[in-house]
Amino acid sequence: MKRWVAAVLLSLGLLSGCNQNSGPKRITIGVSFETLQTEYWVAGFEAIKAELKKRDIAVLEAIADGDANRQLEQVNNFIARGVDGIIAVPKDAKTIIPMIKAANAADIPIVLYNRPAGKTDAKSVAVVADNPGITKATVQYMCEQAKKSGKKHKALLLMGDLGDINAVGRRDGFESAVKEYSDIIEVVARVPTEWNQEKALAGVTNALQAHPDINFIFTSSDFLFPSIVAALKNADRYKRIGEEGHVLLGGFDGDPTAYQMLKDGYLDADGVQNVYFESEAAVQAVLDLKAGKSVPEVIRDPGFVIHQGNLNEMSPQMWGAQVKNAQAGK
């Protein structure tokens, strides 16, 4: 009997020794995206996972498919599993607040990727693009191109879902830019798309019918370019830069479609969100919060404007160019 007890104790001692020598517990971060509907969200999701892998951090993944209640359940599941931090893309500024409060109650740091929360006492960090600033710089470039032509331009704005603070920022950036060029830019149509291709196509088609002389179009997301191109082609208005009848085109995101349009000479300018900056900043913010370090409530991605004049120089920093080249095996 004594021998059996000694053997058990020895076994337990050996097991304990193994645990002591196994090193610190591997960090785990839960990544919750509201949607992967667009190439931007897919690129962001992959970039975050790549950043976590580079740092040897384990990841739990969850996609809510546009369902805020489902996302809340997913975040609560992360918390129940004892993750060390959470990175979330919320559906909107309001529905994320209960998730932040739940993370706060569990003392788990939470970082919001590309969409900040609304006004709340709950604590989180948001890594966001400078939506108004990037948009304003992009539209200013377009306005300067219009000015060089010596002609007045009729403008069309495609707005996103104005329940999304990013869409509001982009709308405001556009309005701020064209206001400075009111002598040459007249906004004749503002199309509410709610980030929907069918609404965008119908809106642009109707606008071109009502104002056949529209020659300046800005979209709040590159995601909507297929609808814009289709409407322009139907109206025989899709022309390259320099061709008679070219419509000045600009967008926001930096996706593969925009990159191809830039290369093909149809797109004048695009405001680019720096996916790689935002992903690295989000992961670092979680780790800093976990370590008790001070982190700003908002970390801004300054982004950049890419256009025909700096395409070769800036395309290596454009996430859509990297995705497009990867698809082509370059």
C-alpha positions as CSV (number, residue, x, y, z in Angstrom):
1,M,0.0,0.0,0.0
2,K,2.8,2.4,1.0
3,R,4.5,1.6,-2.3
4,W,1.3,2.4,-4.2
5,V,0.9,5.8,-2.4
6,A,4.5,6.6,-3.1
7,A,4.1,5.8,-6.7
8,V,1.1,8.0,-7.0
9,L,2.8,10.9,-5.2
10,L,5.8,10.5,-7.4
11,S,3.6,10.5,-10.5
12,L,1.8,13.7,-9.2
13,G,5.2,15.3,-8.5
14,L,6.4,14.5,-12.0
15,L,3.2,15.9,-13.5
16,S,3.6,19.0,-11.4
17,G,7.1,19.4,-12.5
18,C,6.1,19.2,-16.2
19,N,3.5,21.9,-15.7
20,Q,6.1,24.1,-14.0
21,N,8.5,23.7,-16.9
22,S,5.9,24.2,-19.7
23,G,6.3,28.0,-19.6
24,P,3.7,30.7,-19.4
25,K,0.2,30.2,-20.7
26,R,-0.2,31.2,-24.3
27,I,-2.1,34.4,-24.8
28,T,-5.5,34.1,-26.5
29,I,-7.4,36.9,-28.2
30,G,-11.0,36.6,-29.4
31,V,-11.7,38.3,-32.8
32,S,-15.3,39.1,-33.5
33,F,-16.4,40.6,-36.8
34,E,-19.9,41.8,-37.4
35,T,-19.6,40.8,-41.1
36,L,-17.2,39.8,-43.8
37,Q,-19.4,41.2,-46.5
38,T,-16.8,43.3,-48.2
39,E,-13.2,42.7,-49.3
40,Y,-12.1,45.4,-46.8
41,W,-13.5,43.4,-43.8
42,V,-12.0,40.2,-45.2
43,A,-8.6,41.9,-45.6
44,G,-8.8,43.3,-42.0
45,F,-9.8,40.0,-40.6
46,E,-6.9,38.2,-42.3
47,A,-4.4,41.0,-41.4
48,I,-5.4,40.7,-37.7
49,K,-5.0,37.0,-37.7
50,A,-1.6,37.3,-39.5
51,E,-0.5,39.8,-36.8
52,L,-1.6,37.5,-34.0
53,K,0.2,34.5,-35.6
54,K,3.4,36.6,-36.0
55,R,3.3,37.2,-32.2
56,D,2.5,33.6,-31.4
57,I,-0.9,34.5,-30.0
58,A,-3.8,32.1,-30.2
59,V,-7.0,33.3,-31.7
60,L,-10.7,32.5,-31.3
61,E,-12.8,33.6,-34.3
62,A,-16.4,34.6,-34.6
63,I,-18.5,36.2,-37.4
64,A,-21.9,37.5,-36.5
65,D,-23.3,37.9,-40.1
66,G,-24.9,41.2,-39.3
67,D,-26.7,40.0,-36.2
68,A,-25.9,42.2,-33.1
69,N,-27.5,39.7,-30.7
70,R,-25.4,36.9,-32.1
71,Q,-22.3,39.0,-31.7
72,L,-23.2,39.7,-28.1
73,E,-23.4,35.9,-27.6
74,Q,-20.1,35.4,-29.3
75,V,-18.4,38.0,-27.1
76,N,-19.9,36.5,-24.0
77,N,-18.5,33.1,-25.1
78,F,-15.1,34.6,-25.5
79,I,-15.4,36.0,-21.9
80,A,-16.6,32.6,-20.6
81,R,-13.6,30.9,-22.2
82,G,-11.2,33.4,-20.4
83,V,-9.6,35.1,-23.4
84,D,-6.9,37.7,-22.6
85,G,-8.4,40.3,-24.9
86,I,-11.1,41.0,-27.5
87,I,-10.9,42.7,-30.9
88,A,-14.3,43.5,-32.3
89,V,-15.9,45.1,-35.4
90,P,-19.3,46.1,-34.1
91,K,-22.5,46.3,-36.2
92,D,-22.9,49.9,-35.0
93,A,-22.0,52.4,-32.3
94,K,-24.9,51.4,-29.9
95,T,-25.1,47.6,-30.0
96,I,-21.4,47.2,-29.1
97,I,-21.9,49.0,-25.7
98,P,-23.3,45.9,-23.8
99,M,-20.3,43.9,-25.1
100,I,-17.9,46.5,-23.8
101,K,-19.6,46.5,-20.4
102,A,-19.4,42.7,-20.3
103,A,-15.7,42.8,-21.1
104,N,-15.1,45.5,-18.5
105,A,-16.9,43.4,-15.8
106,A,-14.6,40.5,-16.6
107,D,-11.6,42.8,-16.6
108,I,-10.8,41.8,-20.2
109,P,-9.4,44.5,-22.5
110,I,-11.5,45.2,-25.6
111,V,-10.4,47.1,-28.8
112,L,-12.9,48.1,-31.5
113,Y,-11.6,47.8,-35.0
114,N,-12.6,50.5,-37.5
115,R,-15.9,51.4,-35.8
116,P,-16.0,53.2,-32.5
117,A,-18.6,53.0,-29.8
118,G,-21.2,55.6,-29.1
119,K,-21.2,57.8,-26.0
120,T,-20.7,55.5,-22.9
121,D,-18.9,55.3,-19.6
122,A,-17.8,51.8,-20.6
123,K,-14.1,51.5,-21.4
124,S,-12.7,50.5,-24.8
125,V,-10.1,51.6,-27.3
126,A,-11.0,52.2,-30.9
127,V,-8.6,52.0,-33.9
128,V,-10.3,54.0,-36.6
129,A,-9.6,55.5,-40.0
130,D,-9.7,59.3,-40.2
131,N,-12.8,59.1,-42.3
132,P,-13.5,62.8,-42.6
133,G,-9.8,63.7,-43.2
134,I,-9.1,61.0,-45.8
135,T,-12.3,61.7,-47.7
136,K,-11.7,65.4,-47.7
137,A,-8.1,65.0,-49.0
138,T,-9.4,62.6,-51.7
139,V,-12.2,65.0,-52.8
140,Q,-9.9,68.0,-52.7
141,Y,-7.6,66.2,-55.2
142,M,-10.6,65.5,-57.4
143,C,-11.7,69.2,-57.2
144,E,-8.3,70.3,-58.2
145,Q,-8.4,68.1,-61.3
146,A,-11.8,69.6,-62.1
147,K,-10.4,73.1,-61.6
148,K,-7.5,72.3,-64.0
149,S,-10.1,71.5,-66.7
150,G,-11.4,75.0,-66.5
151,K,-15.0,73.6,-66.6
152,K,-17.7,73.6,-63.9
153,H,-18.6,70.1,-62.7
154,K,-21.9,68.6,-61.6
155,A,-21.3,66.2,-58.7
156,L,-23.0,63.0,-57.4
157,L,-22.3,61.7,-53.9
158,L,-23.0,58.1,-52.9
159,M,-23.6,57.9,-49.2
160,G,-23.3,54.8,-47.0
161,D,-25.6,53.7,-44.2
162,L,-25.8,56.9,-42.1
163,G,-26.3,54.7,-39.0
164,D,-22.7,53.8,-39.5
165,I,-20.4,56.6,-38.0
166,N,-17.9,55.8,-40.7
167,A,-20.4,56.7,-43.4
168,V,-21.3,60.0,-41.6
169,G,-17.6,60.9,-41.4
170,R,-17.1,60.3,-45.1
171,R,-20.2,62.3,-46.0
172,D,-19.0,65.2,-43.9
173,G,-15.5,65.0,-45.4
174,F,-17.0,65.2,-48.9
175,E,-19.2,68.2,-48.0
176,S,-16.3,70.0,-46.4
177,A,-14.2,69.6,-49.5
178,V,-16.7,70.6,-52.1
179,K,-17.7,73.6,-50.1
180,E,-14.2,75.1,-50.7
181,Y,-14.8,74.7,-54.5
182,S,-18.4,75.9,-54.8
183,D,-17.4,78.0,-57.7
184,I,-16.7,75.0,-59.9
185,I,-18.5,72.1,-58.1
186,E,-22.3,71.9,-57.8
187,V,-23.6,68.8,-56.0
188,V,-26.8,67.9,-57.9
189,A,-27.5,64.4,-56.3
190,R,-26.9,62.6,-53.1
191,V,-27.7,58.9,-53.2
192,P,-28.4,57.0,-50.0
193,T,-27.2,53.5,-50.6
194,E,-27.2,52.0,-47.1
195,W,-24.2,50.0,-48.4
196,N,-26.5,48.2,-50.8
197,Q,-25.5,47.5,-54.4
198,E,-29.0,47.5,-55.8
199,K,-29.9,50.8,-54.2
200,A,-26.6,52.2,-55.5
201,L,-27.2,51.1,-59.0
202,A,-30.8,52.4,-59.0
203,G,-29.7,55.7,-57.4
204,V,-26.8,56.4,-59.9
205,T,-29.0,55.4,-62.8
206,N,-31.8,57.7,-61.8
207,A,-29.3,60.5,-61.1
208,L,-27.7,60.2,-64.5
209,Q,-31.1,60.3,-66.1
210,A,-32.1,63.4,-64.2
211,H,-28.8,65.1,-64.7
212,P,-27.1,63.7,-67.8
213,D,-24.3,66.2,-67.4
214,I,-23.0,64.7,-64.1
215,N,-19.2,64.5,-64.5
216,F,-18.0,64.1,-60.9
217,I,-18.8,61.0,-58.7
218,F,-17.6,60.1,-55.3
219,T,-18.5,56.9,-53.5
220,S,-18.2,56.5,-49.7
221,S,-17.0,52.9,-50.3
222,D,-15.1,51.2,-53.2
223,F,-17.5,48.3,-52.5
224,L,-20.1,50.2,-54.6
225,F,-17.9,50.7,-57.7
226,P,-19.5,47.8,-59.6
227,S,-22.9,49.5,-59.4
228,I,-21.4,52.9,-60.5
229,V,-19.5,51.3,-63.4
230,A,-22.6,49.4,-64.5
231,A,-24.7,52.6,-64.5
232,L,-22.1,54.6,-66.4
233,K,-21.7,51.9,-69.0
234,N,-25.5,51.8,-69.5
235,A,-25.4,55.5,-70.1
236,D,-22.3,55.2,-72.3
237,R,-20.4,57.4,-69.8
238,Y,-17.6,55.1,-68.7
239,K,-14.5,56.7,-70.2
240,R,-10.8,56.7,-69.3
241,I,-9.0,59.7,-67.9
242,G,-8.2,62.0,-70.8
243,E,-11.0,60.7,-73.1
244,E,-13.8,62.9,-74.1
245,G,-16.7,62.6,-71.6
246,H,-14.7,61.1,-68.8
247,V,-16.5,61.3,-65.4
248,L,-14.2,62.3,-62.5
249,L,-14.3,59.3,-60.2
250,G,-13.2,58.9,-56.6
251,G,-13.8,56.5,-53.8
252,F,-12.9,55.4,-50.2
253,D,-11.3,52.1,-49.0
254,G,-8.5,51.1,-51.2
255,D,-9.9,47.7,-52.4
256,P,-8.8,45.5,-55.3
257,T,-11.4,46.9,-57.6
258,A,-10.3,50.5,-57.0
259,Y,-6.7,49.4,-57.6
260,Q,-7.6,47.8,-61.0
261,M,-9.6,50.9,-62.0
262,L,-6.6,53.1,-61.2
263,K,-4.3,50.9,-63.2
264,D,-6.7,50.8,-66.1
265,G,-7.0,54.6,-66.1
266,Y,-10.7,55.0,-65.1
267,L,-10.4,56.0,-61.4
268,D,-8.9,59.4,-60.6
269,A,-8.3,59.1,-56.9
270,D,-9.0,56.8,-53.9
271,G,-8.8,57.4,-50.2
272,V,-7.0,54.4,-48.7
273,Q,-7.5,52.9,-45.2
274,N,-4.3,51.4,-44.0
275,V,-5.4,47.9,-43.0
276,Y,-2.0,46.9,-41.9
277,F,-1.5,49.9,-39.6
278,E,-5.0,49.3,-38.1
279,S,-4.5,45.6,-37.5
280,E,-1.1,46.0,-35.9
281,A,-2.4,48.9,-33.7
282,A,-5.4,46.9,-32.6
283,V,-3.3,43.9,-31.5
284,Q,-0.7,46.1,-29.8
285,A,-3.5,48.0,-28.0
286,V,-4.9,44.8,-26.5
287,L,-1.5,43.7,-25.3
288,D,-0.7,47.2,-23.8
289,L,-4.1,47.2,-22.0
290,K,-3.5,43.7,-20.7
291,A,-0.1,44.9,-19.4
292,G,-1.7,47.9,-17.6
293,K,-0.2,50.5,-19.9
294,S,-1.9,53.7,-20.8
295,V,-3.5,53.6,-24.3
296,P,-5.4,56.4,-26.0
297,E,-9.2,55.9,-26.3
298,V,-8.9,56.5,-30.1
299,I,-6.0,55.5,-32.3
300,R,-6.4,57.1,-35.7
301,D,-5.2,55.7,-39.0
302,P,-4.3,58.8,-41.2
303,G,-4.5,56.8,-44.4
304,F,-3.5,58.3,-47.7
305,V,-4.8,59.3,-51.1
306,I,-3.7,57.3,-54.1
307,H,-4.1,58.7,-57.6
308,Q,-2.6,58.6,-61.1
309,G,0.3,60.8,-60.1
310,N,1.6,58.6,-57.2
311,L,0.2,55.1,-58.2
312,N,3.6,53.4,-58.5
313,E,4.9,54.9,-55.3
314,M,1.9,54.2,-53.1
315,S,0.5,51.0,-54.4
316,P,2.8,48.8,-52.2
317,Q,1.0,50.4,-49.2
318,M,-2.5,49.9,-50.7
319,W,-4.1,46.8,-49.2
320,G,-6.2,46.2,-52.3
321,A,-3.1,46.2,-54.5
322,Q,-1.6,43.5,-52.3
323,V,-4.7,41.4,-52.5
324,K,-5.0,41.8,-56.2
325,N,-1.3,40.9,-56.8
326,A,-1.7,37.9,-54.5
327,Q,-4.7,36.7,-56.5
328,A,-2.6,37.1,-59.7
329,G,0.2,35.1,-58.1
330,K,2.6,38.1,-58.2
